[in-house]
Amino acid sequence: MTRGVMTSTTPRLSLDGMLDFIPRSRRPLAPVFEAVSNSLEAIAERQQKISEPGRIVLRLYYTGLLDEERSLERIEIEDNGVGFDQDNYERFGTFLDRSKGYNNRGSGRVQLLHFAERIEVTSTFDEAGKTLTRHFFCDPKTYITEPSVGPASASAPISTTIAMSGFLLGKEAKVFFDDLSLVELRNAIKSHFLLRLYLAKVANKQLATLFRFELYKKGKLADSIVLGPDDVPTPETGDIKVHYVKLKDPKADTIEWITQPRRAEQLHWAHFKLGADEIAENGVVLCSKETEVDRLRVEGLKKREDVDGHRFLTAVHGPVLDKPGNVSHAVDRFTFPSRADTERAAREDLFFEPEREFLFFEDIEQAVEDALPGIYADLFARKEELSRDVETIARAHGIPLEVARSTKISFSDTEEQITEKIFKRQAESLALQSLKIKKLFDELETLNPTDANYQAELEQRTSELLGLIPEQNKQELSRYIIRREMVAKVLGMIVNERIAAPSPTSRKDAKARKPRLDREGLIHDLLIKRKTGTAAGPNDLWVLNEEFVHFEGFSDVPIDQIRDAKGNKVLRPISKEVLNAYRIKPGRRPDIFLFADEGQCILIELKAPEVDLSDYLSQLERYCNLIANFSVAPITRFYCYLIGETFSPIDIAGNYRKNVHGDWVRRTDYKIMRYEDGRQDEEIGEAHMEIIKLSLIHTRALRRNKSFADRLGISDAALEPKPEG
């Protein structure tokens, strides 16, 4: 073995492997963007030595006559940049070379090889006091072939032309390029490089690059347009700060991230307003090397929507977005770590660094989104104004506001167009609701109490039925009555045990079941959802009394948490001494509490049909005593209703009598006295109390609803679900 001799081996690179490693970009114009980006960098490099305005010419060559379907034959991109001198030529021949600067990734030329089978490069440049011309070909099989370099002719200008042909296009990409117009190409270049063009214009307008776009048919110039510095508008600008985060406690079961106030990245935004004919779509673009990589949308603004003939592009840029490691090799997405992947690594990776600080792409996106309301303040103000106009039109035509708010309206819509869209949305909504109601109604009798998921499914049906009973206007009163009929019938099914909660089969089942997941809970949710207020959405308290739907109130909420319309608590604070001395429980929860007129309230207690109401006669009295004694604003008149199905008249006959409706009414109002020692003979309020059977409520609801249906000419058959087929 020979020792002491140093040897080295140059690593080899497989071209096929490189093409597999760096995939084709998702954007059809990515190769064109890459070539233009190289031209801009070459121009900037030359302008470091000589002050000459930049110039880029893009030529599209098509086969076919003017009136025929055309097919893209060749693309040429010419610039007056520094050219392929020896240094740049060697760099071009080395993939993943980053020595050039400009944060180059050295991989963009792969997109050219994905795009075309034949790439011809002709470059005239200055080197060592001589003007030379270099010529070579590229292809995805052998890369550089037939290279030559020699003296240029005396009249040859400094320029580089890249000509691409033999395109490797899929069906969609071929259609795209065959139909591509010069205006579309100019707008795409302008949109993609807008930030770079603006910054170059600000740096030195006299040296800014002029683009010329030319279209050839059968070798003859058919059309041309330009894009110059004067076509680049001046944007509004600002800054965005994004902080790094790290794990709060790596050993904790729940992952929590904490912001690092001393470490953040500064991003900058430039907000452009352009004519609708200058840019294809609105958007927020995240840029690397001052060109678009990723795109966000502006909530409420459609991509192709214009506002007074304008569209908007907001470019976000900054040093951290320019770093090669933060951008994919295809330059079509950012590669910042994701929060989900990092959290998975924190749980599973033994080598995870708990003290490492992260900048998540989700946090960058969120910071940008948080800045948009300020950037688009005028647009958002107009959107709010448009929303008010939509609601005004909806009210004028008797259309529910929830329907109007769900209608997609454009900034450019006229009042006539808005009205048409709202009516169309109303029709769609009603049709969908009708189908859902029929389906849910048909499913009620298919529920099997022995199924393991019966209770959850029943609760879901109840919630869905409630959600499908929105407030209707006069024009939709007929449908409103039909829906009310269905609610009344569901109540009857619960009372008659056609819908009933099964009894627990074991102590374990009873313990596991959620509190009050029984027929009382079903009835409660049918009338008004528990643990909510009337402001939370529609309710069906009309089943008890038509006026109740107009009152504000709460369902299954502790009395000490109930607030009036102004946000003030009903009960004043109670000292611990008083609480302990008189065994007061301010957390008692009436099933339903409603504000009536000033100084009055309504209390409703619901019990399952099998529960004996006689055992709960004092429950409403306790609520009245608590509220009357400790209410902030005096409440002295109470209307109390104990509602269920089962009781014996012998248990209540002494204090209650039956009225003409079949309800039992307390013979004299309950007197409410002060609680303090020495003042317990002082009357401070009174309560009217009734005991009402659920079966009577059900019967009266059907009868009352039928009277409305008769007046509207709705037959009994219309109130029944129609069989399919």
Order of alpha helices (4+ residues) and beta strands (2+ residues): alpha-alpha-beta-beta-alpha-alpha-beta-beta-beta-beta-alpha-alpha-beta-beta-beta-beta-beta-beta-beta-alpha-alpha-alpha-alpha-alpha-alpha-alpha-alpha-alpha-alpha-beta-beta-alpha-beta-beta-alpha-beta-alpha-beta-beta-beta-beta-alpha
